[in-house]
Amino acid sequence: MNLSVHRALVVLIVICDLLGIPEEDRGDVQKWCAVVARTGFSKQDKERLAVAEGSLRDYFAELIARKRKTESDDLLGALIRTQDEQGAMTDGELLSTLWVLSFAGHKTTAYLIGNAVFNLLTHRDQLQQVLADPDLLSNAIEEIIRHEGSVENATFRHALEDITIRGTTIPKGALVQIAVSSANRDPEKFESPDTFDVRRPGVQSAHLGFGSGPHYCLGAPLARMEMQIALTTLFTRFPAVDLAFPAHDAEWLKVPFPAFRGLEKLPVALDPSRLLANGA
């Protein structure tokens, strides 16, 4: 079983169900999002990226127009009603919200679920603690986000003024990129930062896996809920699940720009008796 394929599809289904994207359109949405997530910097790559971004933008604009004519009880329908009745957002902001929910909420959560399974299966002592005490899972999820989150770097920021950090001056107007994964392993913030500890105290309020302040991730509650459901279901139905390859042979994403942290694939072995018992 290759968990990579299933985790991506499950997360996409959740997002599409929330937004009310018809089933017949979901393959195209997934295809366009995949191009945006994995595009390089060559001329050909940039052309592919422009086509995918344009297609996604045009599709969402058409979907909004379609749903505006026919009232729906999904999240997109609610956003449209809020826009029309309260003027809560512009057309551009509504399109941006759909982009964030479909693209950022799709790939990042899929990678995060894979990272979670990989880390728990390669730290069996930690997994056993979670299995023995299900209430520990929520803290374990926060530790996974800190220890091996799916977003390595935040989006670019601009320095609003000259600022000096540890002897290095960042001039006003300069582009700044935050290394989220590095911040989450800061020894001045976390004791034994490279240690995976599902009982780490205060981890939820300390890590930057979902950003901070006005840049805090809009989909954080959904991502946490999806991880909770995915991990609970997997380890409840298949407690004997294990990696189907040596951990040191794990294939991590190979992308031109290290924005995401995730596995190319995650083959796992399931206990056949559990498969039969569950009728799977």
Backbone bond lengths (Angstrom), bond angles and torsions (degrees), N, CA, C in turn:
res aa  C-N    CA-C-N  psi(-1)  N-CA   C-N-CA  omega(-1)  CA-C   N-CA-C  phi
1 M - - - 1.479 - - 1.523 108.69 -
2 N 1.316 117.15 131.63 1.462 121.65 177.47 1.526 108.20 -104.38
3 L 1.326 115.90 103.05 1.457 121.28 -175.25 1.520 112.03 -64.58
4 S 1.332 117.54 -24.19 1.459 120.92 -176.47 1.524 111.59 -59.39
5 V 1.318 116.95 -44.80 1.458 120.79 -178.16 1.520 110.25 -64.44
6 H 1.324 116.95 -45.97 1.450 120.97 -174.52 1.520 112.50 -69.74
7 R 1.338 118.22 -38.70 1.461 119.46 -178.74 1.525 110.59 -64.98
8 A 1.343 117.00 -39.00 1.468 119.97 -179.91 1.523 110.74 -65.86
9 L 1.327 116.73 -43.24 1.459 120.23 -178.27 1.521 111.38 -67.33
10 V 1.335 116.88 -40.86 1.462 120.56 -179.31 1.526 110.50 -61.85
11 V 1.332 116.95 -46.56 1.462 120.41 -179.31 1.523 110.54 -63.60
12 L 1.331 117.41 -41.28 1.463 120.62 178.96 1.526 110.87 -62.79
13 I 1.324 116.87 -40.92 1.467 121.02 179.56 1.522 110.33 -60.69
14 V 1.341 116.96 -42.27 1.466 120.93 179.71 1.526 110.29 -61.43
15 I 1.340 116.83 -48.03 1.465 120.89 -179.30 1.528 110.62 -62.35
16 C 1.318 115.99 -45.61 1.468 119.83 -178.52 1.527 111.54 -64.87
17 D 1.325 117.00 -38.50 1.463 120.03 177.02 1.518 111.03 -63.53
18 L 1.328 117.20 -41.42 1.458 121.29 179.69 1.534 110.94 -61.89
19 L 1.329 115.56 -42.73 1.462 120.34 -175.85 1.527 113.00 -85.53
20 G 1.324 116.97 -11.88 1.453 119.42 -178.27 1.509 113.07 76.01
21 I 1.337 117.08 31.81 1.469 120.98 177.29 1.529 108.67 -77.95
22 P 1.315 118.70 123.98 1.474 121.33 -178.18 1.531 111.63 -57.94
23 E 1.321 115.79 148.13 1.459 121.03 -177.53 1.523 112.07 -58.79
24 E 1.327 116.99 -36.39 1.462 119.77 -176.52 1.537 111.84 -69.84
25 D 1.332 118.36 -15.11 1.462 121.55 -179.34 1.531 112.98 -97.32
26 R 1.312 117.39 -10.75 1.461 120.24 -169.39 1.527 113.31 -69.82
27 G 1.319 116.55 -30.06 1.460 119.36 177.37 1.519 111.33 -63.16
28 D 1.325 117.12 -41.89 1.469 120.84 178.72 1.524 110.89 -65.91
29 V 1.343 116.97 -42.23 1.471 120.69 179.91 1.524 110.31 -61.08
30 Q 1.330 116.45 -43.66 1.459 120.32 178.81 1.532 110.65 -63.55
31 K 1.308 116.92 -41.50 1.469 121.37 -179.01 1.523 110.58 -62.85
32 W 1.326 116.92 -46.23 1.470 120.31 -179.23 1.527 111.11 -65.61
33 C 1.313 116.78 -41.47 1.471 120.25 179.27 1.524 110.89 -63.67
34 A 1.326 116.85 -37.32 1.466 120.79 179.50 1.518 111.20 -63.63
35 V 1.328 116.82 -39.93 1.468 120.59 178.50 1.523 110.72 -64.38
36 V 1.319 116.59 -44.52 1.465 121.00 -179.80 1.525 110.78 -61.76
37 A 1.327 116.86 -38.20 1.465 120.95 -176.05 1.524 112.97 -74.45
38 R 1.338 118.07 -26.19 1.463 119.49 -169.97 1.527 113.88 -120.12
39 T 1.329 118.76 13.62 1.457 121.03 -174.38 1.525 112.02 -79.44
40 G 1.344 115.96 139.96 1.462 122.04 178.71 1.516 112.27 -91.88
41 F 1.333 116.02 -154.58 1.459 120.43 -172.28 1.534 113.46 -116.58
42 S 1.320 118.54 6.09 1.458 119.84 177.96 1.525 109.36 -72.70
43 K 1.336 115.93 166.51 1.458 120.02 179.22 1.523 110.67 -59.80
44 Q 1.311 116.16 -41.63 1.464 120.46 -179.86 1.530 110.82 -65.41
45 D 1.344 115.48 -41.02 1.465 119.45 179.12 1.526 110.74 -62.63
46 K 1.333 115.95 -43.13 1.464 120.02 -179.26 1.529 111.25 -64.90
47 E 1.323 116.58 -35.09 1.460 119.84 177.69 1.530 110.44 -66.88
48 R 1.332 115.99 -42.62 1.469 120.39 177.45 1.526 110.59 -62.69
49 L 1.332 115.93 -40.51 1.461 120.70 179.76 1.524 110.77 -63.08
50 A 1.335 116.49 -44.01 1.466 120.56 -179.44 1.524 110.89 -61.68
51 V 1.323 116.48 -40.67 1.464 120.50 179.26 1.532 110.41 -65.46
52 A 1.340 116.64 -45.26 1.465 120.49 -178.36 1.524 111.43 -65.37
53 E 1.336 116.56 -44.33 1.469 119.69 179.27 1.527 110.71 -64.27
54 G 1.321 116.96 -41.75 1.458 120.63 178.75 1.518 112.10 -64.18
55 S 1.331 115.72 -40.65 1.467 120.23 179.90 1.522 110.96 -65.45
56 L 1.341 115.87 -41.98 1.461 120.14 -179.94 1.526 110.66 -66.02
57 R 1.328 116.02 -43.06 1.463 120.51 179.41 1.534 110.75 -63.38
58 D 1.337 116.68 -45.70 1.465 120.41 -179.00 1.528 111.07 -64.55
59 Y 1.337 115.63 -38.46 1.461 119.07 -179.47 1.526 110.65 -64.32
60 F 1.341 115.92 -45.30 1.457 119.27 -179.19 1.532 111.09 -64.73
61 A 1.327 117.29 -38.52 1.460 120.49 178.63 1.527 110.33 -62.71
62 E 1.338 116.08 -40.90 1.467 120.86 178.96 1.522 110.41 -68.70
63 L 1.340 116.83 -38.60 1.470 120.94 -179.99 1.526 110.72 -65.27
64 I 1.324 116.69 -41.31 1.465 120.97 177.69 1.528 110.34 -61.28
65 A 1.342 116.18 -45.67 1.463 120.27 -179.96 1.530 110.62 -62.35
66 R 1.327 116.32 -39.72 1.460 120.51 -179.23 1.529 111.55 -65.83
67 K 1.344 115.90 -43.70 1.463 120.06 -177.47 1.530 111.77 -75.25
68 R 1.312 116.81 -22.98 1.459 119.46 177.09 1.541 110.48 -67.77
69 K 1.323 116.59 -27.62 1.463 121.16 179.65 1.530 111.50 -82.92
70 T 1.322 116.49 -28.57 1.462 121.13 -178.09 1.524 108.65 -125.73
71 E 1.300 118.08 110.69 1.466 122.04 -176.45 1.518 111.22 -61.89
72 S 1.320 116.62 135.02 1.464 121.66 -179.78 1.523 109.19 -130.86
73 D 1.340 116.03 157.23 1.457 120.49 -176.90 1.525 112.59 -100.36
74 D 1.343 117.00 19.49 1.459 119.99 178.11 1.528 109.61 -91.07
75 L 1.337 115.45 179.65 1.460 120.40 -177.26 1.525 111.93 -62.54
76 L 1.333 117.32 -41.23 1.452 119.48 179.83 1.529 110.92 -63.24
77 G 1.323 116.12 -40.14 1.459 119.57 177.36 1.519 111.30 -60.60
78 A 1.337 116.60 -40.75 1.465 120.82 178.96 1.523 110.97 -65.64
79 L 1.334 116.96 -40.05 1.463 120.62 178.56 1.531 111.23 -64.29
80 I 1.332 115.93 -40.74 1.467 120.42 179.30 1.524 110.37 -63.89
81 R 1.342 117.12 -43.81 1.463 120.22 179.44 1.525 111.13 -63.53
82 T 1.335 115.35 -39.41 1.462 119.49 178.17 1.521 110.56 -63.44
83 Q 1.333 115.83 -41.46 1.463 119.78 178.51 1.525 111.09 -64.72
84 D 1.322 117.18 -45.97 1.457 121.44 -175.81 1.535 112.51 -69.87
85 E 1.332 116.24 -38.85 1.461 120.10 -173.81 1.526 113.28 -88.50
86 Q 1.344 116.33 -31.11 1.458 119.34 -174.15 1.529 113.39 -118.48
87 G 1.332 117.04 -8.50 1.455 119.24 -176.74 1.517 112.39 60.54
88 A 1.328 115.48 35.07 1.466 120.87 -172.62 1.520 113.30 -71.75
89 M 1.329 117.40 -21.44 1.458 120.16 179.80 1.524 110.08 -153.07
90 T 1.326 115.72 157.48 1.460 120.95 177.55 1.526 109.26 -83.19
91 D 1.338 116.21 171.18 1.461 119.98 176.41 1.527 110.41 -60.25
92 G 1.332 116.10 -40.41 1.459 120.08 179.46 1.508 112.02 -64.02
93 E 1.327 117.40 -38.67 1.468 121.19 179.30 1.534 110.98 -69.02
94 L 1.322 116.23 -35.87 1.466 119.82 177.78 1.528 109.68 -65.68
95 L 1.332 117.36 -44.02 1.460 120.96 177.10 1.525 110.79 -61.66
96 S 1.321 117.06 -41.99 1.466 121.13 179.68 1.521 110.95 -63.36
97 T 1.334 116.70 -37.84 1.468 120.62 178.98 1.522 110.77 -63.66
98 L 1.336 116.87 -42.29 1.463 120.06 177.71 1.518 110.53 -63.72
99 W 1.344 116.09 -39.18 1.468 120.79 179.73 1.525 110.02 -60.88
100 V 1.333 116.15 -47.69 1.470 121.07 -178.70 1.529 110.36 -61.89
101 L 1.330 116.67 -45.98 1.458 120.29 -176.69 1.523 112.44 -66.03
102 S 1.326 116.98 -39.32 1.468 120.00 -175.58 1.517 112.51 -82.64
103 F 1.325 117.02 -45.81 1.465 120.36 -175.90 1.526 111.54 -83.71
104 A 1.322 116.44 -61.35 1.462 120.13 -177.02 1.526 111.61 -63.76
105 G 1.324 116.78 -38.43 1.455 119.63 -178.57 1.508 114.44 -77.31
106 H 1.326 116.96 -15.92 1.460 121.42 -178.28 1.520 111.39 -86.04
107 K 1.332 116.43 -64.79 1.457 120.55 -173.90 1.530 112.88 -67.56
108 T 1.334 116.42 -43.39 1.460 118.86 -175.55 1.525 111.78 -62.45
109 T 1.333 117.12 -41.14 1.461 119.87 -179.54 1.523 111.21 -71.76
110 A 1.333 117.06 -37.88 1.469 120.03 177.09 1.526 110.73 -60.89
111 Y 1.334 116.80 -45.95 1.464 119.95 177.45 1.524 110.76 -62.94
112 L 1.331 116.83 -39.80 1.459 120.98 -176.84 1.524 111.59 -64.90
113 I 1.325 117.30 -39.76 1.466 120.42 177.36 1.527 110.00 -62.77
114 G 1.342 116.84 -42.55 1.462 120.11 177.23 1.517 111.83 -62.73
115 N 1.330 117.33 -43.44 1.465 121.23 177.84 1.522 111.09 -60.88
116 A 1.340 116.23 -38.82 1.458 121.06 -179.52 1.526 110.88 -63.44
117 V 1.334 115.71 -48.82 1.469 119.68 -179.37 1.526 110.20 -62.69
118 F 1.323 117.43 -44.46 1.462 121.18 -179.81 1.525 111.15 -59.86
119 N 1.319 117.53 -46.31 1.467 120.25 -177.71 1.526 112.26 -68.50
120 L 1.306 117.30 -38.30 1.461 119.15 178.70 1.527 111.56 -69.09
121 L 1.337 117.16 -37.00 1.465 120.21 179.46 1.525 112.51 -74.94
122 T 1.316 117.41 -21.91 1.472 120.35 177.99 1.526 111.57 -97.61
123 H 1.330 117.01 0.91 1.464 122.59 173.88 1.526 106.78 -132.19
124 R 1.322 115.17 72.62 1.459 121.39 -172.14 1.531 112.07 -60.36
125 D 1.312 117.65 -33.85 1.461 119.76 179.29 1.527 110.53 -63.94
126 Q 1.319 116.63 -37.19 1.451 121.08 178.03 1.534 111.13 -70.33
127 L 1.334 116.05 -41.39 1.458 120.41 178.09 1.526 110.84 -61.06
128 Q 1.335 117.09 -42.15 1.462 120.13 -179.51 1.526 111.56 -62.78
129 Q 1.328 116.62 -34.93 1.466 119.50 177.27 1.530 110.67 -64.57
130 V 1.317 116.58 -40.18 1.464 120.61 179.62 1.524 110.57 -68.70
131 L 1.328 116.85 -41.77 1.457 120.37 179.37 1.522 111.49 -64.47
132 A 1.327 116.56 -34.37 1.465 121.04 -179.88 1.526 111.89 -76.85
133 D 1.321 116.17 -24.69 1.463 120.95 -178.17 1.528 109.18 -138.24
134 P 1.346 117.22 85.79 1.479 120.94 -177.29 1.525 113.62 -55.46
135 D 1.325 118.06 -26.46 1.462 120.37 178.87 1.523 111.77 -65.60
136 L 1.325 116.14 -14.49 1.464 121.17 -179.61 1.528 111.84 -80.52
137 L 1.325 116.99 -13.15 1.463 120.31 -173.97 1.529 112.78 -59.92
138 S 1.323 117.59 -41.08 1.469 119.36 -177.82 1.518 111.36 -61.28
139 N 1.332 117.57 -39.69 1.470 120.16 177.48 1.524 110.42 -70.87
140 A 1.340 115.98 -35.69 1.467 120.14 177.91 1.525 110.61 -62.23
141 I 1.322 116.94 -38.96 1.467 121.12 178.57 1.523 110.39 -62.38
142 E 1.327 117.08 -42.58 1.459 119.85 178.50 1.529 111.15 -63.94
143 E 1.327 116.29 -37.45 1.468 119.86 178.94 1.529 110.73 -69.04
144 I 1.319 117.10 -35.08 1.466 121.06 175.67 1.527 109.88 -63.40
145 I 1.341 116.67 -44.61 1.462 120.96 179.20 1.522 110.06 -60.71
146 R 1.323 116.69 -39.36 1.474 120.20 178.83 1.520 111.36 -71.78
147 H 1.312 116.32 -48.48 1.464 121.78 -171.54 1.518 113.30 -74.13
148 E 1.338 116.90 -39.09 1.468 120.48 -178.27 1.515 109.41 -149.76
149 G 1.323 115.34 62.57 1.452 120.20 179.50 1.513 111.63 -68.94
150 S 1.328 116.50 167.82 1.467 120.26 -175.77 1.527 112.73 -91.58
151 V 1.335 117.87 -6.76 1.463 121.44 177.91 1.523 108.85 -115.19
152 E 1.333 116.18 112.69 1.461 119.94 -177.70 1.516 112.34 -83.55
153 N 1.330 116.71 -37.13 1.463 121.07 -177.45 1.516 110.38 -132.63
154 A 1.332 115.79 141.22 1.460 120.49 176.35 1.523 109.70 -78.14
155 T 1.313 116.10 169.12 1.457 120.52 176.30 1.529 109.39 -67.79
156 F 1.332 116.11 162.99 1.465 120.73 -177.19 1.528 111.77 -64.69
157 R 1.322 115.45 144.50 1.454 123.19 171.91 1.532 108.10 -120.35
158 H 1.325 116.68 164.78 1.459 122.73 173.79 1.525 108.66 -115.65
159 A 1.318 116.24 132.47 1.461 119.97 176.52 1.521 109.10 -69.29
160 L 1.315 117.55 125.60 1.467 122.01 -178.23 1.525 111.87 -81.06
161 E 1.318 116.18 -16.04 1.462 121.01 178.86 1.521 108.32 -159.40
162 D 1.317 116.94 165.57 1.465 120.28 175.34 1.527 108.55 -61.08
163 I 1.319 115.80 134.59 1.460 119.44 178.68 1.525 108.86 -143.71
164 T 1.325 116.25 137.49 1.458 121.49 -179.64 1.519 109.61 -111.30
165 I 1.324 115.36 124.74 1.459 121.87 179.81 1.525 108.00 -123.19
166 R 1.306 115.84 113.40 1.469 122.32 177.82 1.525 112.02 50.77
167 G 1.306 115.27 46.25 1.455 120.37 174.05 1.514 115.42 88.79
168 T 1.335 116.96 -6.93 1.472 120.47 179.05 1.525 109.18 -107.88
169 T 1.328 115.71 125.59 1.463 119.99 -179.44 1.529 110.04 -95.31
170 I 1.300 115.13 126.04 1.464 122.05 174.80 1.523 106.38 -99.78
171 P 1.332 118.30 114.11 1.469 120.37 -175.46 1.521 112.55 -73.56
172 K 1.293 115.45 153.25 1.461 121.72 177.03 1.530 110.29 -55.28
173 G 1.318 115.95 133.80 1.456 121.13 178.98 1.519 114.86 90.21
174 A 1.343 117.41 -9.89 1.467 120.52 -178.72 1.527 110.72 -71.65
175 L 1.340 114.97 148.89 1.457 119.74 174.09 1.530 109.41 -74.96
176 V 1.314 115.79 137.11 1.455 121.15 -179.95 1.522 108.09 -128.61
177 Q 1.319 115.36 134.14 1.465 119.35 176.20 1.523 109.40 -121.14
178 I 1.318 115.58 132.17 1.458 121.63 -177.92 1.523 109.53 -94.42
179 A 1.338 116.25 123.71 1.466 121.31 177.32 1.533 108.13 -85.61
180 V 1.325 115.78 91.79 1.461 121.31 -175.11 1.527 111.62 -60.50
181 S 1.322 116.63 -44.88 1.463 120.08 -177.41 1.524 111.52 -63.71
182 S 1.338 116.61 -33.86 1.459 120.38 177.38 1.525 110.58 -70.51
183 A 1.327 116.82 -43.07 1.464 120.46 178.83 1.520 111.26 -60.69
184 N 1.326 116.48 -34.90 1.465 120.52 -179.55 1.526 113.38 -76.63
185 R 1.316 116.32 -5.60 1.474 120.65 174.29 1.540 110.58 -116.40
186 D 1.321 116.87 22.61 1.466 121.76 -177.76 1.532 109.97 -70.96
187 P 1.341 118.48 116.82 1.464 120.51 -178.64 1.522 113.62 -66.07
188 E 1.339 116.83 -18.23 1.460 118.97 176.91 1.526 111.33 -79.44
189 K 1.313 116.44 -14.77 1.472 121.58 -179.57 1.520 111.87 -105.74
190 F 1.338 115.99 -36.62 1.464 120.43 -174.99 1.524 110.80 -123.47
191 E 1.292 116.52 131.88 1.465 120.83 174.46 1.527 109.06 -72.62
192 S 1.340 116.56 133.66 1.476 121.84 -177.50 1.527 109.57 46.75
193 P 1.319 117.97 63.10 1.468 121.73 -171.67 1.524 114.86 -63.38
194 D 1.326 117.94 -24.45 1.465 119.81 -179.22 1.524 112.39 -86.78
195 T 1.327 117.15 -1.26 1.460 121.94 178.89 1.522 110.25 -89.48
196 F 1.321 116.36 132.03 1.463 122.00 177.38 1.522 107.92 -87.40
197 D 1.325 117.14 112.36 1.464 122.06 -173.61 1.527 109.30 -133.77
198 V 1.332 116.37 105.33 1.465 120.43 -176.71 1.526 112.49 -68.94
199 R 1.322 116.98 -12.06 1.464 120.82 177.54 1.527 112.17 -102.33
200 R 1.317 117.76 12.64 1.466 120.58 -178.40 1.541 109.66 -56.34
201 P 1.342 117.73 124.31 1.469 119.69 -177.43 1.527 112.59 -75.08
202 G 1.326 115.41 143.12 1.457 121.84 174.00 1.504 116.06 63.89
203 V 1.332 118.21 21.04 1.458 120.51 -173.21 1.534 112.09 -68.56
204 Q 1.334 118.31 -34.92 1.471 120.38 -175.78 1.526 111.70 -61.65
205 S 1.314 116.98 -40.55 1.462 119.95 -177.88 1.519 112.96 -83.73
206 A 1.339 116.89 -7.25 1.464 120.18 -174.72 1.524 114.21 -102.98
207 H 1.333 118.32 -32.00 1.463 119.29 -175.14 1.524 111.61 -80.26
208 L 1.342 115.39 161.14 1.463 122.08 -179.80 1.525 111.69 -112.30
209 G 1.321 116.30 23.55 1.459 120.27 -176.83 1.517 114.13 -58.71
210 F 1.334 117.08 -27.78 1.462 120.79 178.08 1.524 111.61 -110.67
211 G 1.307 117.46 16.23 1.453 120.39 -179.67 1.516 111.56 83.53
212 S 1.342 115.60 -160.81 1.457 120.20 -177.18 1.523 109.83 -159.25
213 G 1.322 116.24 155.41 1.458 121.38 175.05 1.516 112.86 60.30
214 P 1.343 117.83 -139.52 1.468 121.10 -177.74 1.523 112.90 -66.15
215 H 1.341 117.49 -15.06 1.461 121.36 179.87 1.535 111.70 -96.33
216 Y 1.340 117.62 9.15 1.460 120.27 -179.00 1.529 109.59 -62.15
217 C 1.326 115.51 138.68 1.463 121.62 -173.48 1.524 112.61 -59.65
218 L 1.326 115.37 125.16 1.461 121.95 179.09 1.529 111.30 -62.10
219 G 1.333 117.03 -32.97 1.459 120.51 -174.61 1.519 114.64 -97.65
220 A 1.327 118.67 13.74 1.466 121.08 -177.21 1.533 113.10 -54.92
221 P 1.337 119.86 -47.92 1.470 119.25 179.72 1.526 112.38 -60.68
222 L 1.359 116.77 -39.33 1.463 120.11 179.18 1.519 110.69 -66.40
223 A 1.332 117.40 -43.18 1.465 120.85 179.50 1.521 111.00 -60.81
224 R 1.321 116.73 -42.62 1.469 120.32 179.06 1.532 110.58 -63.47
225 M 1.325 116.34 -42.69 1.460 120.18 -179.51 1.523 111.05 -65.05
226 E 1.339 117.25 -42.89 1.463 120.59 179.35 1.519 110.91 -63.27
227 M 1.335 117.20 -40.85 1.461 119.97 177.90 1.521 110.79 -64.83
228 Q 1.324 116.95 -42.77 1.467 121.18 -179.86 1.531 110.09 -58.53
229 I 1.320 116.41 -47.59 1.465 120.89 -178.35 1.524 110.75 -67.72
230 A 1.329 117.61 -45.53 1.462 121.28 -177.02 1.527 111.69 -62.67
231 L 1.324 117.30 -47.00 1.465 120.38 -177.24 1.527 111.70 -70.93
232 T 1.327 116.45 -39.99 1.469 119.46 178.08 1.524 110.59 -62.29
233 T 1.328 116.71 -45.34 1.465 121.02 -179.21 1.520 111.28 -64.55
234 L 1.333 117.09 -46.21 1.458 120.66 -177.74 1.514 111.88 -61.02
235 F 1.328 117.00 -52.20 1.463 119.68 -173.23 1.524 113.11 -80.21
236 T 1.339 118.17 -15.69 1.457 120.88 173.65 1.523 110.36 -79.40
237 R 1.316 116.29 -44.11 1.463 120.30 -179.27 1.517 112.47 -76.57
238 F 1.329 116.46 -34.85 1.463 120.18 -175.23 1.529 111.08 -130.74
239 P 1.332 118.12 70.21 1.465 120.13 -177.79 1.525 113.40 -64.32
240 A 1.335 116.65 -17.80 1.468 119.67 -179.88 1.523 112.30 -94.47
241 V 1.322 118.38 8.61 1.462 121.07 -178.80 1.530 109.99 -58.73
242 D 1.318 115.84 144.83 1.464 120.16 -179.80 1.528 108.47 -151.41
243 L 1.327 115.26 164.70 1.458 119.42 176.07 1.519 109.60 -65.90
244 A 1.318 116.19 143.11 1.460 120.97 178.42 1.533 110.32 -98.69
245 F 1.310 116.88 21.77 1.464 121.80 -179.49 1.527 107.77 -157.61
246 P 1.339 118.53 157.91 1.466 120.38 176.59 1.528 110.11 -64.25
247 A 1.324 116.72 136.90 1.462 120.70 -175.93 1.526 112.40 -57.25
248 H 1.327 117.07 -33.71 1.465 119.40 -178.12 1.530 112.54 -72.10
249 D 1.343 116.98 -9.85 1.465 120.59 177.45 1.526 112.40 -95.74
250 A 1.313 116.92 11.33 1.468 120.03 -179.51 1.527 110.70 -58.33
251 E 1.326 116.70 135.50 1.467 122.47 179.58 1.525 109.32 -102.26
252 W 1.332 115.15 105.84 1.456 120.14 179.59 1.525 109.85 -86.86
253 L 1.319 115.79 157.07 1.457 121.51 -178.11 1.515 111.83 -50.37
254 K 1.315 114.99 136.10 1.460 121.05 174.86 1.528 106.91 -113.40
255 V 1.321 115.28 97.66 1.461 120.48 -178.30 1.522 109.08 -125.45
256 P 1.334 117.49 150.71 1.468 120.44 -178.83 1.520 113.20 -59.95
257 F 1.334 115.66 -34.78 1.457 120.41 -179.16 1.525 107.91 -123.35
258 P 1.336 118.09 121.20 1.473 120.54 -172.78 1.526 113.66 -76.05
259 A 1.319 116.70 67.85 1.467 119.77 178.09 1.518 111.00 -84.01
260 F 1.344 116.29 -34.77 1.452 120.60 -175.25 1.523 111.74 -115.32
261 R 1.325 115.13 153.77 1.456 122.54 176.24 1.527 107.26 -124.02
262 G 1.317 116.28 114.99 1.454 119.85 -179.53 1.511 110.40 -168.08
263 L 1.313 115.10 172.03 1.459 121.63 -178.44 1.522 110.96 -94.26
264 E 1.343 115.19 139.84 1.463 119.80 174.54 1.526 110.14 -61.40
265 K 1.322 116.03 -38.93 1.463 122.10 177.95 1.516 108.38 -157.15
266 L 1.311 115.86 157.69 1.462 120.48 -179.00 1.537 109.51 -140.98
267 P 1.325 116.61 77.49 1.468 119.73 178.07 1.527 110.42 -68.77
268 V 1.335 116.50 133.48 1.454 120.86 178.23 1.515 109.86 -128.81
269 A 1.339 115.80 155.15 1.460 122.53 177.35 1.519 108.16 -107.40
270 L 1.323 116.24 134.44 1.456 121.54 -179.28 1.520 109.95 -111.20
271 D 1.312 117.04 149.15 1.460 122.35 177.37 1.535 108.44 -70.22
272 P 1.336 119.40 116.44 1.477 121.37 -177.75 1.518 113.33 -54.75
273 S 1.334 118.29 -35.31 1.458 120.46 -178.92 1.524 111.24 -65.05
274 R 1.318 116.40 -33.17 1.450 120.14 177.52 1.534 110.59 -71.28
275 L 1.327 116.22 -36.21 1.458 120.26 177.18 1.530 110.31 -59.91
276 L 1.338 116.01 -45.74 1.459 120.83 -178.78 1.523 110.93 -68.14
277 A 1.334 115.92 -38.92 1.462 120.00 -177.78 1.515 111.77 -65.05
278 N 1.312 116.24 -31.56 1.447 120.04 -177.96 1.527 112.99 -97.44
279 G 1.325 116.31 0.78 1.452 119.56 179.47 1.491 114.04 68.48
280 A 1.363 116.99 20.98 1.472 120.26 -177.10 1.510 111.40 -83.84
